[in-house]
Amino acid sequence: MANILGISSFYHDSAAALLSDGRIVAAAQEERFTRKKADPRFPTHAVNYCLEEAGLHVDDLDHIVYYDNIVLSFDRLIDTFLGVAPKGAEMWKDHVPKFVSQKFNIFEIIERELGWTREIECCEHHLSHAASAFYPSPFPRAAVMTIDGVGEWATASYGVGNGSELEILADMRYPDSLGMLYSAFTYFTGFKVNSGEYKLMGLAPYGRPRYVDTILDNVVGLHDDGSITLNLDRFGFLDSGEMTNERFSELFDGPPRQAESRITNREMDIAASIQRVTEMAVINMARHVRRETGERNLCMAGGVALNCVANGKLLRENIFDDIWIQPAAGDAGGALGCALAYHYLERGGVRTPDDNPSDQHGSYWGPSFGDDEIRTFLDEHEYPYEVHSGDDRGPALAALLDEGKIIGHFAGRMEFGPRSLGARSILGDARSQQMQRSLNLKIKYRESFRPFAPAILEEHVSDYFEMDRPSPYMLMVAPVKESHRLPVEPPENREMDDLLTWINELRSDVPAITHVDYSARIQTVNEDHHPKFHQLIKSFAERTGSPVVVNTSFNVRGEPIVCTPVDAYRCFMRTEMDVLVLEDFILHKDQQPTWEEENDWREEFALD
């Protein structure tokens, strides 16, 4: 049995993943342990967790694999610098030394941080993405498509997976990049690149796509072979510290929006327009991949694969019979992908089907905490609690949701990837008209326009949404069914600047998860993936007749998803959440002692 550790780091969202004989044992992002959102540093804590979960020492590892080819990445860096010189000299003075001190020294860093003295393997970035998408998928063979900002030289690729084999057939090269294009508009609308793309996607339904022709005529060209071409005269990322330049601003009626300033119709319309263009590009790429490979199923990864609106549109185009997307589709998933690629393509691992539909198993690959640990933590700090276990747990929590309580739900192993899937989630009643506003402003402390996702029993998904298959990872958006909608004045008949008025309109019988365009980002829940979460929703359905709850990530704006009971309790006390659930322990806010911000006992649950 071979133990393989995969590592991604030094771009954004560092992570580690561990395989034993080709099976996933553990995987986690560094940010969850350091509490620094999208932490790009070497994932020492995540590595230590993976080893601890498996009961291994670093000496028990057979291979360590890094998710990037450093030489090719450095080649791209230098070639780009020479291509724009002498412009951007100050920017490159920062970029090149940082690359040399980090990625170029990755072997020395691994040796220093982990005490590893044997050979370290490297896997090309997009092969890592492709492997993360294909090997855990339920398909014995499939086309594979990866799209992101850039990895080495590639910005997108496609290939074919068949059994244990995986081959990349073609790629698209930097600086022509759909990921960079979307990030440029993220920056221009006043959100943070590499984390604000979700906000841009959530803002899009409020706007009119009136800039689509402007974008296609002046910013990006879409081609029949699925490729795109950026008009680099409009961008600044090659030779300045900004994503766009003045020539870009000329197209969109003024300079970029300043972060935290008021969002206007212009930003809404820009968001709607770039989302439409992104969907066109993704569908165009997929059509080309289908023509070239002839495969019936598609696997996807790369940061752009987290655009769940585009994914939903792609699914409904019926280009492929089915689509499976790696839930950790961004750089974090590269840690898993490089380990899988090495296992199958270098060590000759054999991929054999089993009774499970996917080796991802719900993507619950992070830490868990036992009852004894949690009880000790609560008792030592004299935090009052109740215990509801077994068949009593689900009905007790369902009653609280039915009363309108907002619940922090901490149960089982933490999710791998950017989405909370019930293990580290904040839950609410989807039937409540006030729930979206309350969650955004009182719990998440984030922009009021951002939508929330439904978690629904898998067997009921087609009763509420125009979707006929599972969507366990919140990576597909689908419309709410007509039978659950309520009529709302169409947006073209009114002024849209007042977001709050529009947001608070009742548009379905599950308003808390229905976006302004009647869409929802769906998580289907089955008992095999997470029994406690499934039992909770099933109990809620038995009590209320609704098999849908609001599910959003257990964190506040600017912080990572909680990892430990300590993180969960701190988030609970810092917000207006009503109830905290730590496995079978139920804590009510009004029973807790006064919270003092200087309290800090994180070391009690340190995993390193």
N, C-alpha and C positions, 0 to 999 in steps of 0.2 A: 504494500500500500504506500503510495507516494503522497507526501504532503507538500502542496504548492501554495506559496504566498504570493498574491498579486498586490502591487502597490501603484497608486496614482498620486501625484503631488506636483506642486510648484506651478500650477496654472490657476485653477480654482476648484474648491470642493474636493480636497484630498481624501483618500479612502484606502482601506485595506480589505482584502478578501482572502479567505483560506479554503482550499479544496483538499479533501482527503479521498484519494482514489477517484477523482473526478467529480465527487459530490460536494456541494456547497455545505460548509460547516458553519461559517460565520462571515459577516461582511458589515462594515460600518464606516461612516464618514467621520473624519477627524473633528469636525465642528461640534459634534454632539458631546464630545468629552472636554474640549477646550472652551466651549461656549462662545466661540468666535465664529460668526456666521460665514459660511463658505470658506472656512479656513484653508489656505493653500499650502500651509507648511507641511513638512514631512510628517506623515501620520503615525507618529510614535505611539500615541494612545490607542489608536485604532488597531495597530499591529499587536500591541500588548493584549488588548481585549480578545482579538481573534485567537491568539495563542492560549490565553487563559480559558476561553470557551471550549477549545479542543483538548485542554489538558496537556499542552505541548510546551517544550522549551524551544528556543530558536535553533538549537542543535538538532532537534528532531525534524526540522524542515529538510526536504530534499532539494527544493528549488525556490529561488526568489525571482520574480519576473516584474519588470517595470513596463508601464503601459505606453511608452513612447520611444521612438528611435532618436536618441539625442543628437547624433551626428547629422541626420537629415533635418532636424529642427534647427540646429545651429546654421546649417547651410542656407536654409530659408531666411533666417534672421540676417545673416551677413549679406546675402544676395539682395534682400529688400533694402537694406541700408545703403548699399552701393548704388542701387537703382535710383534712389531719391536724393543722394548726396549732391550738394552740401546741405540741402534742406533737412530739417529735423535732427540736426546734429545734437542738440541738447537732449532730445528725447532718446536718441540712440545711445548717448553717453550713460543713460540710466538703464536702458533695456539690456544692452550687451553684457555689462559687468554682472548684472543680476542673473542673467542666464548662465554665465560662466560659473558663478559662485554656487548656483543651485543645481539646475539640471545637468550641466556639464560635469559636475562633481558628484552625481548621484551615487556612483559606486562607493566613493569615499564616505559619503553621508550614510549610506546603508551600513557600511562597515562600522562607522563610529556609533550610530544610534542603536544598532542591533547586535553588534559584535559578530557579524557575518563575515567570514574570510574566504568563502568559496566563490565560484563564478556567479555572476548575476546576468540573467537573460533580459533581453529587450524585445518588445513586440511593437510593431508599428501601430500608431494611434488608431487608425480606422479599422485595422484588423482586430484590435482590442474591442472597439465598439461592435463590429460585426459578430465577433465570437460571443459577446455578452448578449446579443440579440438572438442568435440562432441556437446555440447549444442549450440554453434553458427553455426554449420554446417547445410547444407541444407537437411541432411538425417534424416528421422524419426527413423531409426535404422542403426547401423553400428558397425563394429569392431573398436577398438581404440588401437593405438600403440604409446607409448612414449619412447623416447631414449634421454639420455643426459649424463652428466658427472656422477653426483650422486645427489640423494636427499634422506635424511635419509640413509637407506641402499640400496635402489633400484637404479639401473642404467638404467633399461629399464622395461617396463611393457606392458601387453596387457589386454584388457577386451572387454566388449560389452555394448553399449548404446542402449536403446530402449525406445523411448518416453521420459518420465521424469526420467527413471532409468538409472543408470550407475554402472557397477560392474567391478572391477579389478580382473582378474582371475589368473594371475601369474606374477611374476617379476623376474628379474635378479639382482644379488647382488654384491655390491662393494667387492673387487676392480676390478672385471671383468666388464669393461666398454668400450663401443665403443666410447663414448665421450672422455674419458681419453686417449684412444689410438690415436684418431685423434689429440687431443691437444698435445700429446707427439711428434708427427711428426711436428706439427705446431712449437713447441719450437725448435726441432732439425734443422729445415730448416731456423731458424733465425727470426721467426715472434713471436708476442706477444700472449701468451695463452689467450683465452677468447675474443680476438678481431681479431687475425690474421688468424683465420680458413678460412675466406673468401679469403684471399690472397693465402693460400695453395691450395684451390679449384680452384682459377683462374689461378694458375701456372701450374696445372696438365696437361692441354692439350699440353703444350710445351714439355713434357717429354715422355720417353718410360717407360712402366711399368716393367722394368727389375728386380725390387726388389720384385715382388709379391711373388715368391716362398720363398725368404729369409724371408719375413714377416710371411708367413703362416707356415714355418718350424720352426721359431725361436722366434717369437714375439707373435702371437695370433693364437688360434685354433678356427675354426668355426665348429659348431655342428649341427646335423640334427634337433634338437629341437629349433633352432634359437639362442641358447645361444652362447657366446664366452668365451674363457678362456685366460687371459693374462699370459705370462711368466714373472712373477714378478722379476725374476733375471735380466731382461734387463731394468727395470725402476727404477727411483729414487724418485718418488713422495710420497712413503710411509715413507721414512727415510732420505730424504735430501730436500734441497730447489730447486732441479732441477727435471725436468720431466723424464730425461733419465740418464743413467750412462755409464761408459766406456765399459761395455759389449754390450750395445746397439750400441755405436759408432763403435765397431769392425765389426759389420755387414754391416755398410754403409760407409766404406772406409774413416774413419776419424772422427774428432770431430764435434760437431754441428757448423753450420754456424753462424758467428757473425752477429748480427743485423746491417743492413745498408751496409754490405759488398757486393761485387759482387755476383750475383746469377749465378751459374755454371750449367753445364749439370747434375751434381750429384743431385742438389736440384730439378731440373725439373723432373728427373727420380724418385726421392723419392716421390715427390708430385703426379706424375702419378700413382705410385705403391700403395700408401696408399689410394688414391681416389678409385682405382679399388677394393682394399680389402674392403673398406667401402661400396661400392655399393654391393659387394657380400654379406656382412653381413646383410645389410638392406633388400635385396631381400630375403635372407634366413630367416630372422625374419618374413617378411611378408608372405612367403609361410606357415610357421608354424602357424601364426595367422589365416590365411584363413582355414587351415585344422582343427584347433581346434574350431573355432567359426562358420564356415560355412557362415559367412556374406559376402554380395556381395560388400559392400562399406567400405572404410577405412578412419578413421580420424587420424591425426598425430599431435604430439607436442613434446616439448623437443628440446634442442639446436641442436641435430643432424638433426632434421626435417628442419633446415634451409639450409641443404646441397642440394641445388636445382638441382645439377647435379644428385645426387643419386635419388632424387625424380622423375626427368624426366625418368631415367632408370626404376625405379619401375613402373611408369605409363605405360610405353611401354611394360613391361612384361605381362600386362593384368592379373595379379593375382587377382585384384579386378576390378569391373566395373568402379569405379570412386574413386578418392582420394580427400579429403579436408584437408588442413593443416592450423592450426592456424597461422596467419601472425606474431603475437608476440609469436613465438614458444618457445623462451628461458625463462629465469627467469621472465622477465617483464610480460609475459602472465600468470604467476602463480598468479598474483594479480587478474586478471579477472577470472581465473579458480577456485580459492578458493571461491570467492563470488558466482559464479554459482553453484558450488558443494553444498554450504550451502543452497542456495535458493531451489534447487530441492531435495536434499537428506535429508536435516534436517528440512526444513520448509514445505516440501510437495508441492512445486511449480509445476504447471502443464504446460508442454511444448506443446503448440498448434501451428500447422502450420498456416502460414499466406501467404500473397501474395508475400512476399519477399523470394528469394532463400536462403538467409542466414542472420542470425541476426548480422553478423559482419558488414554488410552495408559498405563495402569498407575499413573498419578499420580507418575511419576518426573520431577519438574520442577525439582529443586534442583541444587546444584553437583556436579560430578564432578572427579576428579583423575587426571592422566595418569601413565603409568609413570615418565617422567623426573622428575616432581615427587616422586613417592613414593620412588623410588630415591635421589634427592638427600637427602631428609629422613632416610632410614634410614642412608645412608652417613655423612652429616655427624655424626650422633650415635652412630655405630658400634653400631647395633642389628642383631644377627645375623638373617639371614633366608634362606629358600630361595625359589626361583622355580619355580612350576608353572603352565604356560600351555597354551593350546589344549586338546587332547583329554586331556591329563594332569591338568588342574586338578581336574575333577570327581571322578575316582577317588581322587586324593590326599586330598581333603577328606572324601569318603565314608568312607575308611578311618579317618580320625581320629574321625569321628562314631561309627563302629561300635566303636571302642575306648573310647567313653564320654567323649571329649573335649568340652568346651564351647568353641564357636568364636564369636569376634566376626567377623562377615562384613560387609566394607565393599567395595562394588562398584557402579560405575555412578553415576547421578545420584540424589541424595537424594530421599526421598519428600516429597510435599506432603500434609500432613494429619497426624493424631495417631498413625497406625499405621506401624510399620516393616514393610516388605513385601519384604525381602530385600536391599535396598541398604544399609541400616544396621540390621542385625539380629544378635541373639545366637541361635545355633542349638545344638540338642542332639538326642539320640536319643529319639524319642517312645516307644520301647519300654521305656525305663528307668524302673523304679519309683521310683528316687531322684531323678530329674531335676527334678521340680517343686520339691521341697524344696531341692535344691542351688542351683537358679537363684534361688529367692526369698531364701534366707538367705545364700548365699555370693557371689552375683553382683549381684542387683538390690537387696539389702538392703531388702526390703519385706515387707509382711504375708504370713505363710505361707499364708493361705487363698486367695490370689489365683491364678486359673487361668492357664494358658498356651495359646496358640493353635497349631493345626497348620497347617503349610504343606504342601499336598499337590499332586501333579501333577494338573492339571485333568482329565485323561482318567480319573483313578481316583477322583474325589470320591464317586461313587455306590457305589463298592465298600466304602467305610468309613463313610459318613455318609448320613443320610436326606435327601439333597439331590440334585436332578436337574439342576442348572445351575451355571455358574461363580459364584464369590464371590471376586473378586480383591482386595477391599479390607478383608477381615476385618470386614464389617458385617452378617453373618448368622450366627446361632447355629443349629445343627441337632443332632439326637441322633446319637450313635454308633450304627451299625447293630447289631442284636441279635446278629449272627454274630460280632461282635468284643467283645461284652460278657462280663463275668464276674459271677456272682451276688454281691451284697453285702447284708448285713442291712439291711432298710428303716429309715429314720431314725426312724419313729414308734415303733419298738420299743426305743429306747435313749436315754440321756442324750446331749445333743449339745455340752455345754460344752467337752469336750476336742477342740478342732479338729484338733490334730496327729494324734491317733489316727485320726480319720475321714479326714483328707486322705491319709494314707499307705496306706490300704487299696487293694488291687489290684482295679480294677473293669473293666479292659479289657486287650486285648493292646497297646494304645497308651496306657498309664496316664498318661504325662506330660502329655497334652493332653485327658484325659477328666475333666470336672468331676464333682462329687459327684452331680449329677442325670443323668449320662451325656451331657451336652451338650458341644459344642465350638464355639469361635468360629473359623470356617474361612477360610483363605486358599487359593484355588486358584491355581496357578502355571502360566502357559503360556510357551512359548519366545519368542513375539513380544514380550511385555512385558519379560522379563528373562532373556536367554539364559544368562548365567552361573549364575544362581540355579536355573533350570530344569535345567541340566546337572548341577549338584551333586545335586539331589534325584533326578534320573534315575539318576545313578551310584550313589547310596545304595540306590535300589530294585533296581538290577541286582545289587548286592553282597549285600543283606540280604533282598530280597523285600518290603520295606516302602517304599511311596512317600510316607511321611509323616515330617516332621521337626518338632521344636519350633521355633517362631519367636517371639521376643519382642524388644522394642525395645532397641537398643544404647544403653543409658544405665543409670544407677543412680537410685534413688529420689530425687526432688527436683531432678533435673537434666534438661535437654532431651535429646533424641536427638542423638547425635554428628553433626557436620557435616563436619569435616576429618580428615585422617590424624592430626593432633596430638590432636584430641579423642578419636579412637579409641584411640590408643596410651595416653593418660593413663587412660582408663576401663579398658583392658585391664590396666594395671599396678596400678591401685587395687583391683582385684577378684581373684577366684580363677578367672578365665577361663584356659583352658589354651592356646588358640591364637588369634592375631590374623591375619586375612586382609585385606590391603590390595590389592585387585585381584588380581594374580598373585603377590604377595609373601606368604610364609607365615612367621609369627614364632611360635616356641615360648616359652612363659613361662620354662621352666627354662634357657633359653639367654640370657635377657636380663640386662643389668647391673642391679645393685641400684637400685631406684627411690627417688629422693629427692623428697619432696613439694614442695620448693621449686622443683624444675624447672619452668620456665614459658617456653616458646618459642612461645606462641600467635601472636605477631606475624608469624612466618614464613609463616603461612597466612591472614593477615587478608585479607578480601575487599573491604574498603572503602578 
